[in-house]
Amino acid sequence: MPLSDSSSSALAPDGLRVQKARLAFGTRVLFDDISLSLPSSSWSCLLGRSGCGKSSLLRMMAGLEVASDAHLSLVDTDDHPFEQRIAWMGQQDLLLPWRRVIDNVQLGAVMRGERHDRDRAMSLLEKVGLDWAANSYPQTLSGGERARIALARTLFEQAALVLMDEPFAALDAMTRLDIHAQACELLSDRIVLMVTHDPLEALRLSDQLLVMRGSPARIEQIMPPQGVPPRDPAATSISHHHGELLKALMEQAS
Ligand SMILES: Nc1ncnc2c1ncn2[C@@H]1O[C@H](COP(=O)(O)OP(=O)(O)OP(=O)(O)O)[C@@H](O)[C@H]1O
């Protein structure tokens, strides 16, 4: 069975751009006039020091209220506002403990009062290797299994843009490597922007490596290692880039 969920391909734009992003809390300007391009079918990782505004930028892209002085525009390659559904995956899996796994996968549709699509939810559970757990409750599953259910739920949304805020941070290193490979394949036809604190994760997954730094912050692109994600974490190119990336993260932008 092919892993990627082709039902979303028709929704995918050629690319997206964030324009004129600004965030200030009173006189503290976190960023101003930030622009960012997200190519189609690409995975971008956003890194930066704690508190520079990464999660806030993601939340603003998701259309969430962050501050009164916060705005950006999210447009497609024809400069039209991007108004399709956006999927969100965060560090907390937010699975409802009183609902079975299969119902958690379909939660978005349930909340919107849409028709349930049990077959599709089941097929996504199969893709993440958890069809056997469809009728279980989330608390009976491991952290890694719960993360894969959250991934299936994200895929169920059929959103062209997937925003991820440290979705794998709570997982142990080996589980993280497994889920990287699966997420990379399953989300290959989406535009993914992921905030992470883990340089290795970013080097493994990124088509586009973005570092947010400075005050007010700006976003700089760093060349990702050669090869197609998910890259082998033991590859020498990864260890070489790891040092470079850490250096970039530690440097204070002028
Ligand atoms: N409502 C608020 N009022 C004032 N300051 C706020 C508010 N919400 C967030 N901030 C500040 O904005 C800054 C950016 O927060 P944000 O969570 O976006 O940073 P981050 O780069 O994602 O950090 P981390 O990597 O630690 O998660 C932080 O210094 C935070 O304290």
The ligand as a Gaussian input file, in Angstrom:
#p B3LYP/6-31G(d) Opt

LIG

0 1
 N        0.297000      37.393000      25.820000
 C        1.590000      37.693000      25.903000
 N        1.999000      38.842000      26.467000
 C        3.293000      39.192000      26.510000
 N        4.301000      38.432000      26.012000
 C        3.944000      37.273000      25.444000
 C        2.597000      36.834000      25.346000
 N        2.568000      35.647000      24.698000
 C        3.863000      35.346000      24.415000
 N        4.677000      36.308000      24.858000
 C        6.138000      36.337000      24.720000
 O        6.483000      36.242000      23.356000
 C        7.740000      35.619000      23.229000
 C        7.683000      34.588000      22.117000
 O        6.937000      33.454000      22.541000
 P        6.899000      32.142000      21.657000
 O        6.206000      31.095000      22.456000
 O        6.377000      32.476000      20.327000
 O        8.463000      31.818000      21.536000
 P        9.198000      30.542000      20.990000
 O       10.302000      31.022000      20.112000
 O        8.228000      29.587000      20.411000
 O        9.789000      29.959000      22.350000
 P       10.125000      28.467000      22.790000
 O       11.182000      27.987000      21.833000
 O       10.656000      28.622000      24.180000
 O        8.870000      27.668000      22.725000
 C        8.087000      35.044000      24.614000
 O        9.085000      35.869000      25.203000
 C        6.796000      35.152000      25.376000
 O        7.023000      35.382000      26.732000

